[in-house]
Every structure is written in structure tokens, then in C-alpha cells.
Amino acid sequence: MMRPCRFTLLLPLVVVLAACSKQGSDLSRQGLVYCAEGSPETFNPQLVTSGTTADATANQLYDKLIDIDAKTGEVIPRLATSWQVSPDGLRYTFELRRGVQFQHTAYFTPSRDFNADDVIFSFRRQLDPASPYHDVSGGDYPFFNAVGLNKLISTIRRDNDYQVTFILRRPDASFLANMATDYEVILSAEYAKQLLAAGTPANIDSKPVGTGPFIFERYRKGSYIRYRANPHYWDGKPAVDPLIFDITRKSSRRLAKLLTGECDVMGLPLASEIGEVRKHPRLKLQSEPGLNVGFWAFNTERPPFNNPDVRHALALAIDRQTMMKAVFYGTGSVANSLLPESSWAYDPDLPPLKHNLDEAKALLKKAGLANGFSMTVWAMPVSRSYNPNARKMAELIQSDLAAINVRVQIVTYDWNTFRRRLARGQHDSVLIGWSADNTDPDNFFSPTLSCAALASGNNRANWCDPAFDAILANALLTPVRSKRMAYYRQAQQYLYKAMPVVPLAHGLRFLASQKDIQGVQLHAFGAINFAKAHRED
């Protein structure tokens, strides 16, 4: 990233000052600095479900076969120009875009264009334990496994250089939507072969190569990522060059950099900072209704959280209306379900969760815990639209639960450590959430609460219920929307009774930037995209 120039006795002062001036002016005119909230865990979004990692990688470095149109919710072409589905719903044949180049980097020069071999490699790595890349970087593919693609896809057939067919074991109404997510990016099979021969296969995830709009140059953990524009990008060379991710953990510091012009775009402003951005004459605020949900998940493998009565008691003891005022400042709405009300599958007849201390105490007494107990609440160290300030929310929960004799210790770590320990199930409960990757309702359930999500480490409640999985499976086997809706309403009623998680809020997504920055794509779902960003003259 661009750092302040430092003087040296080896050069005349006038030369140094001239170089600094040119460096700053070039970046100001051509480049873009994005103030990000954290470091990516990897440069391959197949390996994690972290929004921080997806923002830094998915749309900057890579492309997918297909995408979701943010306005219509329809599937649209990307690296696949068209596709056909067999009448029985078991075969999806994709025609691939021709003339697409992989990125030319300091460590890799492609000898051919993108073709079917790259599609097969990218999915076989996740699907097939026999792939030499399957276990590289840990071998975890949380989204792919959580939504069941590992069990759904039977074969990927190479029809010719520019046609591939996915053969499924059963029909699945969410297949195309899941293929369009930020986690199903296309990697280079040629680069993978080169790394394998060199004995450095893990470099595929730390020295990335894709077909996307930006090329990876440098990374310093906790400090910056530097990308340059891809001159061979099939969808047009980006207008900004370079693209810098300035990694600044504290939101107040990100806002200060935005106010002073050190950053052009700021990710995830706190709800309490929205007013400051709105009143500043050089800044603008972009917002989108979020397809997301913040929730409080209980580790149901640990007593007493394995008891639904205890989970319901805790849910009844918290005051979510106070949370909305103290944490969201008008930037979100109370959640009554994992699904937001804007989803076509939302159940309006779901009973509302009310604040009721007497009923909470009665349920604890029924569970043999009339004198209360001690527990931990883990609070995310990062801000998310579905939970702008998890620490503050944890403090409110701590205060609320004291009224029913439940003693709360608040736990937090840096983001990467937090996620790693969370995946190991070391928590009693956690304040976290989910931002949907597409508009299909299954995206709120299978990646977060299915048995497959538990196996992949993405089920924060550590809750596996075959009856719930059966409801989801029936919904996916049903292509007719009205019939699918009935299954998803059944799923919401089932979760209300089981209460493995307490839905808390749906948040608006915000992006703050300098007024002259245009074209930054912020959607209700998916990661940020700078491919079409530019400065307005």
C-alpha cells in the first residue's frame, strides 16, 4: 500500500519530495484505497465463509460460471455464457466463454485461455478426496459442504474445451443459486499443475491466480493488500489502478482516514457513525437492504444448552427492542426468523419472540436451574451489518440475563482466532450471523443449521437434527415455488420450537465513500466489487 515517503541521506531532498509528490498524485488520480476491517484468512474464498475474505478476494481476483442479478434476482452469465437443464433436473450443461485469459503475474504466465479443464479442477478440488489439491490448506470447503454440493454432484463431465456438464444425484432447486455464490470461483488448472510439480501446492491459496479484474501484487497481514488492474480482463480493464485494501481494524480509525482523504471508500461503518458521514460535504453514503440475519447461537452440544427449555428461557430474557436502539441506531429491524421479511418464503404467522422474564424464570425452574448458572457469550471483534457492535450487544445480554440469575462472561479474540476457536466448538454461545450469498431461502438454512453445516464447521449452534434436514431436503426436491414455500414455513416453525439460535436483527448494508467515487457495487447479498469503480471528473 502507499505509505508516506521517508527521507534518506543517499538522495537530495528535492528528488525525494518530487518522487513523493508524483507518487501521491498518481494514486489519487488513478488508484483507489478501500479501508477494510480485517485481514483475509486466505486468498481463496472456497476455503472460508468469512465476509472479510470474500470482500478481499471473490470479485477482485476471480470470476464464477454464473452470477445473480442484484435487481431481478435472476441467474446471469459470467464465465458460462449459457446453460441447459435436462427435463429430469439431473444434468446442467454449461457453455463456456471463449477468449478469457488468466492473470499474468510475477509468479505465473498462462500458456492458454480459460477452458473446461479449469472448471473441472476448481470443483473437483472441493468434491473429490482423491484430488491432489483436496486437502491442501486444510481441505475444508465450508460453503460447498454445508449446502450439500459435495453429496449432490455425482460427476463433472468434460464435453469439449468449452462445454461441461454437471450430473447430479437428485434434483435440487437451489443448485444454480449456489453455483452463483462468491465461494464457487474458478481457479487455474494450469497454475495448479505448475505448483504441484514445484512441490508448493499451497501457494494456490496465498499467491492467487484467477480471471478477475485485479491482479494480486503484495500483501502484509494486518496492514495492506495491493492489487493492480488486469489489462487482459475479459469484461474490460478496471478504471482504478492500483486498488489498495488498507486494513484498519478500528472503525473510528477507518472513519478518520475517510474524513482526511487517506481512504476513498470505507467498509462497514458503525451505526453510530452514519450521521457523521451523512453530514460531511465531501462524503456520501450508499445503503442496501441486507439479505442477512444476526443471531445468538447456543452450543447445543454443551449442557445446559442441549435443553430447548433453557434455550427458550434465554431467548425470552433478552430485550431485543433495547438492542435495536443501543446497537443499530435505526439501521436495522428486529428479526423474527432467520429469513428477512423480504424473502418470498418468510412466514408471517411465526409467533413473535417477546421479552418475558417470568416465563424465562419458569422455564429455568422446569429445567432444574432455578438458581441460574454461568455461561460465556462470545462477541465478534468485527462490525457487520447484521450486528454493528457485538461487544455492546453482549453487554446488554449480560445485563438482561442477570435478572434471571444467569451470570455471563463476555469472550472475544482477534477475528481469525475467534473463527478458529469457534469452529472447534469452544463457546457456550456466540453473537454472530449470516449474510446470504443469493436470494434462495435455502441459503439461510443449509449453510447455518444443517447437519452438513455442522460437519463443515459452519454450524455455530453445533445442532444436527435429521427431521429439520428432511424438511430442507424436501424443499430442494420441489421445483414449484408455492410448494417450496410450505416447506420453508415448516422449517421456520420447527426452528422456533427448537430454538438452536435466537434471531436478533436484519441490518442495512452501508458503504461510505468520497463523493467522486462511482461504480462500487454493493448488493443486498454477496461481496463488494470494484471492477466498475471509477472517479467522476
C-alpha positions as CSV (number, residue, x, y, z in Angstrom):
1,M,0.0,0.0,0.0
2,M,1.1,3.6,-0.4
3,R,3.0,4.7,2.6
4,P,4.3,8.2,3.5
5,C,7.7,8.7,1.8
6,R,10.8,8.5,4.1
7,F,13.8,10.7,3.6
8,T,17.3,9.2,3.0
9,L,20.7,10.7,3.1
10,L,21.5,9.0,-0.2
11,L,19.2,11.2,-2.2
12,P,18.9,15.0,-2.4
13,L,15.9,16.3,-0.6
14,V,14.4,17.8,-3.7
15,V,14.4,14.5,-5.5
16,V,12.7,12.7,-2.6
17,L,10.0,15.4,-2.4
18,A,9.4,15.3,-6.1
19,A,9.0,11.5,-6.0
20,C,6.6,11.7,-3.1
21,S,4.5,14.3,-4.8
22,K,4.3,12.2,-8.0
23,Q,3.5,9.0,-6.1
24,G,0.7,10.6,-4.1
25,S,-0.8,12.4,-7.1
26,D,-0.8,9.2,-9.3
27,L,-2.6,7.2,-6.6
28,S,-5.1,10.0,-6.0
29,R,-5.9,10.3,-9.7
30,Q,-5.8,6.7,-10.8
31,G,-6.0,4.4,-7.8
32,L,-8.5,3.6,-5.1
33,V,-7.9,2.9,-1.4
34,Y,-10.5,0.9,0.4
35,C,-10.4,0.9,4.2
36,A,-11.2,-2.7,5.2
37,E,-11.9,-4.0,8.7
38,G,-9.6,-7.0,8.8
39,S,-7.2,-9.4,7.1
40,P,-8.4,-12.2,4.8
41,E,-7.8,-15.7,6.2
42,T,-6.9,-16.9,2.7
43,F,-6.9,-15.7,-0.9
44,N,-9.2,-18.4,-2.0
45,P,-12.9,-17.9,-0.9
46,Q,-13.7,-21.6,-1.4
47,L,-11.9,-22.2,1.9
48,V,-14.0,-20.0,4.3
49,T,-17.3,-18.3,4.7
50,S,-15.9,-15.0,6.1
51,G,-17.2,-11.8,4.6
52,T,-13.8,-10.2,5.2
53,T,-12.2,-12.8,3.0
54,A,-14.9,-12.7,0.4
55,D,-14.7,-8.9,0.1
56,A,-10.9,-9.0,-0.4
57,T,-10.9,-11.9,-3.0
58,A,-14.1,-13.1,-4.6
59,N,-14.9,-10.3,-7.0
60,Q,-11.5,-8.8,-7.2
61,L,-9.4,-11.8,-8.2
62,Y,-11.9,-14.3,-9.6
63,D,-15.0,-15.0,-11.7
64,K,-17.7,-17.6,-11.3
65,L,-19.6,-19.5,-14.0
66,I,-22.8,-17.6,-13.3
67,D,-23.9,-14.7,-11.1
68,I,-27.1,-13.3,-9.6
69,D,-28.6,-10.1,-11.0
70,A,-28.9,-7.8,-7.9
71,K,-32.0,-6.1,-9.2
72,T,-34.0,-9.1,-10.5
73,G,-32.6,-12.0,-8.5
74,E,-32.2,-13.9,-11.8
75,V,-29.2,-16.0,-12.7
76,I,-27.0,-14.3,-15.3
77,P,-23.9,-15.4,-17.3
78,R,-20.3,-14.8,-16.3
79,L,-17.7,-17.4,-17.4
80,A,-20.6,-19.5,-18.7
81,T,-22.5,-17.8,-21.5
82,S,-25.5,-20.1,-21.3
83,W,-26.7,-23.3,-19.7
84,Q,-29.3,-26.0,-20.2
85,V,-31.1,-28.2,-17.7
86,S,-32.3,-31.7,-18.5
87,P,-36.0,-32.4,-18.1
88,D,-35.3,-34.6,-15.0
89,G,-33.3,-31.8,-13.4
90,L,-30.2,-34.0,-13.1
91,R,-27.9,-32.6,-15.8
92,Y,-26.7,-29.0,-16.1
93,T,-24.7,-28.3,-19.2
94,F,-22.7,-25.0,-19.3
95,E,-21.4,-23.3,-22.5
96,L,-18.1,-21.5,-21.5
97,R,-16.9,-18.1,-22.6
98,R,-14.1,-18.1,-25.1
99,G,-11.1,-15.9,-25.1
100,V,-10.8,-15.4,-21.3
101,Q,-7.3,-15.1,-20.0
102,F,-6.0,-16.0,-16.6
103,Q,-4.0,-13.3,-14.9
104,H,-0.3,-12.7,-15.8
105,T,1.6,-12.3,-12.5
106,A,5.2,-12.2,-11.3
107,Y,4.9,-15.9,-10.5
108,F,2.7,-17.3,-13.3
109,T,2.3,-16.7,-17.0
110,P,-0.6,-18.7,-18.6
111,S,0.0,-20.5,-21.9
112,R,-3.7,-21.0,-22.7
113,D,-7.1,-19.4,-22.2
114,F,-9.6,-20.5,-19.6
115,N,-11.4,-23.7,-20.6
116,A,-13.3,-26.7,-19.3
117,D,-10.2,-28.1,-17.5
118,D,-10.3,-25.1,-15.1
119,V,-13.9,-25.7,-14.2
120,I,-13.4,-29.3,-13.6
121,F,-10.3,-28.7,-11.5
122,S,-12.0,-25.9,-9.4
123,F,-14.9,-28.2,-8.5
124,R,-13.0,-31.5,-8.3
125,R,-10.7,-30.0,-5.7
126,Q,-13.7,-29.5,-3.4
127,L,-15.6,-32.6,-4.4
128,D,-13.1,-35.4,-4.7
129,P,-10.9,-36.6,-1.8
130,A,-8.6,-38.2,-4.4
131,S,-7.7,-34.8,-5.9
132,P,-4.1,-33.9,-5.0
133,Y,-5.5,-30.4,-4.0
134,H,-8.4,-31.6,-1.9
135,D,-6.5,-31.5,1.4
136,V,-4.3,-28.5,0.5
137,S,-4.8,-25.7,3.0
138,G,-6.7,-27.9,5.4
139,G,-9.2,-29.4,2.9
140,D,-12.2,-27.5,4.4
141,Y,-14.8,-26.2,2.0
142,P,-17.5,-24.9,4.4
143,F,-20.0,-23.5,2.0
144,F,-19.6,-26.3,-0.6
145,N,-20.1,-28.9,2.0
146,A,-22.7,-27.1,4.1
147,V,-25.2,-26.7,1.2
148,G,-24.5,-30.4,0.3
149,L,-22.8,-29.8,-3.1
150,N,-20.3,-32.5,-2.1
151,K,-23.1,-35.1,-1.9
152,L,-25.2,-33.6,-4.7
153,I,-22.7,-33.6,-7.6
154,S,-22.1,-37.0,-9.0
155,T,-19.9,-36.3,-12.0
156,I,-18.5,-33.3,-13.8
157,R,-18.2,-34.3,-17.5
158,R,-15.9,-32.6,-20.0
159,D,-17.9,-32.5,-23.2
160,N,-15.3,-30.4,-25.1
161,D,-12.9,-27.5,-24.4
162,Y,-15.9,-25.1,-23.9
163,Q,-18.7,-27.2,-22.6
164,V,-19.0,-29.0,-19.2
165,T,-21.9,-31.0,-17.8
166,F,-22.7,-31.3,-14.0
167,I,-24.5,-34.6,-13.3
168,L,-26.5,-34.5,-10.0
169,R,-27.6,-37.4,-7.8
170,R,-31.0,-35.8,-7.3
171,P,-32.9,-32.7,-8.4
172,D,-32.0,-29.6,-6.4
173,A,-33.9,-26.3,-6.8
174,S,-31.1,-24.3,-5.3
175,F,-28.3,-25.7,-7.5
176,L,-27.9,-22.7,-9.8
177,A,-28.2,-20.2,-7.0
178,N,-25.4,-22.0,-5.0
179,M,-23.2,-22.1,-8.1
180,A,-23.5,-18.3,-8.4
181,T,-22.2,-17.6,-4.9
182,D,-18.9,-15.9,-4.1
183,Y,-17.5,-19.2,-2.9
184,E,-17.6,-21.1,-6.2
185,V,-14.8,-19.2,-8.0
186,I,-12.8,-20.6,-10.9
187,L,-9.1,-21.4,-10.4
188,S,-6.4,-22.1,-13.0
189,A,-5.7,-25.8,-13.6
190,E,-2.5,-25.0,-15.4
191,Y,-1.2,-22.9,-12.4
192,A,-2.2,-25.8,-10.0
193,K,-0.2,-28.3,-12.1
194,Q,2.8,-26.0,-12.1
195,L,2.7,-25.6,-8.3
196,L,2.2,-29.3,-7.8
197,A,5.3,-30.1,-9.9
198,A,7.3,-27.5,-7.9
199,G,6.1,-29.0,-4.6
200,T,4.4,-25.8,-3.5
201,P,0.6,-26.5,-4.0
202,A,-0.4,-24.3,-1.0
203,N,0.7,-21.3,-3.0
204,I,-2.5,-21.5,-5.0
205,D,-4.3,-20.1,-2.0
206,S,-1.7,-17.5,-0.9
207,K,-0.4,-16.4,-4.3
208,P,-3.7,-16.3,-6.2
209,V,-4.4,-16.5,-9.9
210,G,-7.9,-16.0,-11.3
211,T,-9.6,-14.5,-14.3
212,G,-10.9,-11.5,-12.4
213,P,-10.5,-7.7,-12.8
214,F,-7.5,-7.3,-10.5
215,I,-4.1,-9.0,-10.1
216,F,-2.6,-9.8,-6.8
217,E,0.7,-8.0,-6.1
218,R,1.6,-7.7,-2.4
219,Y,0.1,-8.5,1.0
220,R,1.2,-7.6,4.5
221,K,-1.1,-9.2,7.1
222,G,-2.8,-6.6,9.3
223,S,-1.6,-3.8,7.1
224,Y,-2.5,-3.8,3.4
225,I,-3.2,-5.7,0.1
226,R,-2.1,-4.2,-3.2
227,Y,-3.8,-5.2,-6.5
228,R,-3.2,-3.8,-9.9
229,A,-5.8,-3.6,-12.8
230,N,-5.9,-6.7,-15.1
231,P,-5.2,-5.3,-18.6
232,H,-6.5,-8.5,-20.2
233,Y,-9.8,-8.7,-18.2
234,W,-12.5,-10.1,-20.5
235,D,-15.1,-7.6,-19.2
236,G,-12.9,-4.6,-19.6
237,K,-9.8,-3.3,-17.8
238,P,-10.8,-1.6,-14.5
239,A,-10.5,2.2,-14.3
240,V,-8.8,2.2,-10.9
241,D,-5.2,1.1,-10.8
242,P,-3.9,0.2,-8.2
243,L,-6.6,-1.0,-5.8
244,I,-5.4,-0.9,-2.2
245,F,-7.0,-2.6,0.7
246,D,-5.9,-0.6,3.8
247,I,-6.5,-3.0,6.7
248,T,-7.7,-0.9,9.6
249,R,-9.4,-2.8,12.4
250,K,-11.0,0.1,14.4
251,S,-14.0,1.6,12.7
252,S,-13.2,5.0,14.2
253,R,-9.8,4.9,12.6
254,R,-11.3,3.9,9.3
255,L,-13.7,6.9,9.5
256,A,-10.9,9.2,10.4
257,K,-9.0,8.1,7.3
258,L,-12.1,8.6,5.1
259,L,-12.5,12.1,6.5
260,T,-8.9,13.1,5.8
261,G,-8.9,11.5,2.3
262,E,-6.5,8.7,3.2
263,C,-9.2,6.3,2.1
264,D,-11.6,6.6,-0.8
265,V,-14.1,4.0,0.4
266,M,-14.8,2.7,3.9
267,G,-16.3,-0.6,4.6
268,L,-18.7,-1.4,7.5
269,P,-19.2,2.0,9.2
270,L,-20.7,1.6,12.7
271,A,-24.3,2.6,13.0
272,S,-23.3,5.4,15.4
273,E,-21.0,6.8,12.6
274,I,-23.7,7.0,9.9
275,G,-24.7,10.5,11.0
276,E,-21.2,11.8,10.8
277,V,-20.8,10.5,7.2
278,R,-24.2,12.0,6.1
279,K,-23.4,15.5,7.3
280,H,-19.9,15.7,5.7
281,P,-20.0,17.6,2.4
282,R,-17.3,15.5,0.7
283,L,-18.7,12.1,1.6
284,K,-21.7,10.0,0.5
285,L,-23.4,7.0,1.9
286,Q,-24.6,4.0,-0.1
287,S,-27.1,1.6,1.6
288,E,-28.9,-1.6,0.6
289,P,-31.5,-3.6,2.4
290,G,-29.5,-6.6,3.6
291,L,-30.3,-10.2,3.0
292,N,-28.8,-11.1,6.3
293,V,-29.6,-12.0,9.9
294,G,-27.7,-11.5,13.1
295,F,-28.4,-14.2,15.7
296,W,-27.4,-15.6,19.1
297,A,-26.3,-19.2,18.7
298,F,-26.2,-21.7,21.6
299,N,-23.7,-24.5,21.6
300,T,-26.3,-27.3,21.8
301,E,-23.6,-30.0,22.4
302,R,-22.9,-28.5,25.8
303,P,-25.3,-28.7,28.8
304,P,-27.5,-26.9,29.7
305,F,-27.8,-25.6,26.1
306,N,-28.8,-29.1,24.9
307,N,-32.1,-28.4,26.6
308,P,-34.7,-26.5,24.5
309,D,-36.3,-25.1,27.6
310,V,-33.1,-23.4,28.6
311,R,-32.6,-22.0,25.1
312,H,-36.1,-20.6,25.2
313,A,-35.6,-19.1,28.6
314,L,-32.5,-17.3,27.5
315,A,-34.4,-16.1,24.4
316,L,-37.2,-14.7,26.5
317,A,-34.9,-13.0,28.9
318,I,-33.3,-10.6,26.4
319,D,-34.8,-7.3,25.4
320,R,-34.3,-7.1,21.6
321,Q,-36.0,-3.7,21.3
322,T,-33.4,-2.1,23.6
323,M,-30.7,-3.8,21.5
324,M,-32.1,-2.2,18.4
325,K,-31.9,1.3,19.9
326,A,-28.5,0.9,21.6
327,V,-26.7,-1.0,18.8
328,F,-28.4,-0.3,15.5
329,Y,-29.4,3.3,15.8
330,G,-32.2,2.8,13.2
331,T,-30.0,0.8,10.7
332,G,-31.8,-2.5,11.2
333,S,-35.0,-4.2,12.1
334,V,-35.9,-6.9,14.7
335,A,-35.7,-10.4,13.3
336,N,-38.5,-12.9,14.0
337,S,-37.0,-15.5,11.7
338,L,-33.7,-16.3,10.1
339,L,-35.4,-15.2,6.8
340,P,-35.9,-11.5,6.4
341,E,-39.5,-10.4,5.6
342,S,-38.5,-9.5,2.0
343,S,-37.9,-13.2,1.3
344,W,-40.7,-15.0,-0.6
345,A,-40.5,-17.8,1.9
346,Y,-40.9,-15.7,5.0
347,D,-43.6,-17.0,7.4
348,P,-45.7,-14.0,8.6
349,D,-47.6,-16.3,11.1
350,L,-44.5,-17.1,13.1
351,P,-45.1,-16.3,16.8
352,P,-43.1,-13.2,17.8
353,L,-40.4,-13.6,20.4
354,K,-41.3,-11.4,23.4
355,H,-39.4,-10.2,26.4
356,N,-40.9,-12.1,29.3
357,L,-38.8,-12.6,32.5
358,D,-41.5,-14.5,34.4
359,E,-41.8,-17.1,31.7
360,A,-38.0,-17.3,31.4
361,K,-37.6,-18.0,35.1
362,A,-40.4,-20.7,34.9
363,L,-38.6,-22.5,32.1
364,L,-35.3,-22.4,34.0
365,K,-37.0,-23.8,37.1
366,K,-38.5,-26.6,34.9
367,A,-35.0,-27.4,33.7
368,G,-33.8,-27.6,37.3
369,L,-31.9,-24.4,37.1
370,A,-33.9,-22.1,39.3
371,N,-30.7,-20.7,40.9
372,G,-29.3,-19.9,37.4
373,F,-25.9,-20.8,36.1
374,S,-22.8,-19.3,34.5
375,M,-22.1,-19.1,30.8
376,T,-20.0,-17.3,28.1
377,V,-21.2,-15.1,25.3
378,W,-18.7,-14.8,22.5
379,A,-18.8,-11.4,20.8
380,M,-17.4,-10.9,17.3
381,P,-14.5,-8.4,17.2
382,V,-15.6,-7.0,13.8
383,S,-18.6,-5.0,12.8
384,R,-21.2,-6.5,10.5
385,S,-24.4,-5.0,9.0
386,Y,-26.4,-7.7,10.9
387,N,-24.5,-6.8,14.2
388,P,-22.7,-3.4,14.1
389,N,-21.3,-3.8,17.7
390,A,-21.3,-7.3,19.1
391,R,-19.5,-6.3,22.2
392,K,-22.2,-3.8,23.1
393,M,-24.9,-6.3,22.4
394,A,-23.1,-8.9,24.6
395,E,-23.1,-6.3,27.5
396,L,-26.8,-5.8,27.1
397,I,-27.4,-9.6,27.2
398,Q,-25.2,-9.8,30.2
399,S,-27.3,-7.2,32.0
400,D,-30.6,-8.9,30.9
401,L,-29.6,-12.4,32.0
402,A,-28.6,-11.2,35.4
403,A,-32.3,-10.7,36.0
404,I,-32.8,-14.5,35.8
405,N,-29.6,-15.3,37.8
406,V,-27.6,-16.3,34.7
407,R,-24.0,-15.0,35.0
408,V,-22.4,-14.0,31.7
409,Q,-18.7,-13.8,30.9
410,I,-18.0,-12.0,27.6
411,V,-15.3,-13.5,25.4
412,T,-13.6,-12.1,22.3
413,Y,-10.4,-12.6,20.3
414,D,-8.9,-11.2,17.1
415,W,-11.1,-12.2,14.1
416,N,-9.0,-15.1,12.8
417,T,-8.5,-16.7,16.2
418,F,-12.2,-16.1,17.0
419,R,-13.3,-18.0,14.0
420,R,-10.8,-20.8,14.5
421,R,-11.8,-21.4,18.1
422,L,-15.5,-21.1,17.2
423,A,-15.1,-23.8,14.6
424,R,-13.7,-26.1,17.4
425,G,-16.8,-25.6,19.5
426,Q,-15.1,-23.9,22.4
427,H,-18.0,-21.5,23.1
428,D,-21.2,-21.7,25.2
429,S,-22.9,-19.2,22.9
430,V,-21.9,-16.7,20.3
431,L,-23.2,-13.5,18.7
432,I,-22.7,-13.9,15.0
433,G,-24.9,-14.1,11.9
434,W,-25.1,-14.8,8.2
435,S,-25.2,-12.7,5.0
436,A,-26.9,-14.5,2.2
437,D,-25.0,-15.2,-1.0
438,N,-28.0,-15.4,-3.2
439,T,-31.8,-15.0,-3.0
440,D,-32.8,-18.6,-2.5
441,P,-34.2,-19.2,1.0
442,D,-32.2,-22.4,1.4
443,N,-29.1,-20.1,1.7
444,F,-30.3,-19.1,5.2
445,F,-30.8,-22.6,6.5
446,S,-28.5,-25.2,5.0
447,P,-25.2,-23.2,5.4
448,T,-26.0,-22.4,9.0
449,L,-28.1,-25.1,10.7
450,S,-27.9,-28.3,8.7
451,C,-26.1,-31.4,9.7
452,A,-23.8,-30.9,6.8
453,A,-23.0,-27.4,8.1
454,L,-22.1,-28.9,11.4
455,A,-19.7,-31.3,9.7
456,S,-18.1,-28.4,7.8
457,G,-17.6,-26.2,10.9
458,N,-20.1,-23.5,9.8
459,N,-23.0,-24.5,12.2
460,R,-22.4,-22.2,15.2
461,A,-25.1,-23.9,17.2
462,N,-23.5,-27.4,16.7
463,W,-27.0,-28.5,16.1
464,C,-27.9,-31.5,13.9
465,D,-31.5,-32.6,13.6
466,P,-32.4,-35.1,10.9
467,A,-36.0,-34.1,10.9
468,F,-35.0,-30.5,10.1
469,D,-32.7,-31.7,7.4
470,A,-35.6,-33.7,5.9
471,I,-37.7,-30.6,5.6
472,L,-34.9,-28.8,3.8
473,A,-34.3,-31.8,1.5
474,N,-38.0,-31.9,0.6
475,A,-37.9,-28.2,-0.2
476,L,-34.9,-28.7,-2.6
477,L,-36.7,-31.6,-4.4
478,T,-39.6,-29.3,-5.1
479,P,-39.3,-27.0,-8.1
480,V,-42.7,-25.3,-7.7
481,R,-42.3,-22.2,-5.6
482,S,-45.6,-22.3,-3.8
483,K,-44.9,-25.9,-2.6
484,R,-41.3,-25.0,-1.6
485,M,-42.7,-22.1,0.4
486,A,-44.8,-24.5,2.5
487,Y,-41.6,-26.5,3.4
488,Y,-39.7,-23.3,4.4
489,R,-42.5,-22.1,6.6
490,Q,-42.5,-25.5,8.2
491,A,-38.7,-25.1,8.7
492,Q,-39.2,-21.7,10.4
493,Q,-41.9,-23.1,12.8
494,Y,-39.5,-26.0,13.6
495,L,-36.7,-23.7,14.5
496,Y,-39.0,-21.6,16.7
497,K,-39.7,-24.7,18.8
498,A,-36.2,-26.0,18.9
499,M,-34.5,-22.5,19.3
500,P,-30.9,-23.5,18.5
501,V,-30.4,-19.8,17.6
502,V,-32.2,-16.7,18.5
503,P,-32.8,-14.4,15.5
504,L,-31.9,-10.9,16.6
505,A,-31.8,-8.4,13.7
506,H,-31.7,-7.8,9.9
507,G,-29.3,-4.9,9.1
508,L,-28.9,-2.5,6.3
509,R,-25.6,-2.7,4.4
510,F,-23.7,0.6,4.3
511,L,-20.8,1.8,2.3
512,A,-19.2,5.3,2.8
513,S,-17.0,6.9,0.2
514,Q,-15.7,10.1,-1.2
515,K,-18.3,11.8,-3.5
516,D,-16.3,11.4,-6.6
517,I,-16.1,7.6,-6.4
518,Q,-18.7,5.9,-8.6
519,G,-19.4,2.3,-9.6
520,V,-18.6,0.4,-6.4
521,Q,-21.0,-2.4,-6.4
522,L,-22.7,-3.1,-3.0
523,H,-25.6,-5.6,-3.2
524,A,-28.1,-6.9,-0.7
525,F,-26.0,-10.1,-0.9
526,G,-22.5,-11.0,-1.9
527,A,-19.1,-9.4,-1.5
528,I,-18.1,-5.9,-2.5
529,N,-17.0,-5.4,-6.2
530,F,-14.6,-2.8,-7.5
531,A,-14.5,-4.0,-11.1
532,K,-16.5,-1.0,-12.4
533,A,-15.3,1.6,-9.8
534,H,-14.1,4.9,-11.2
535,R,-13.6,8.6,-10.3
536,E,-16.0,11.1,-11.6
537,D,-14.4,14.1,-13.3
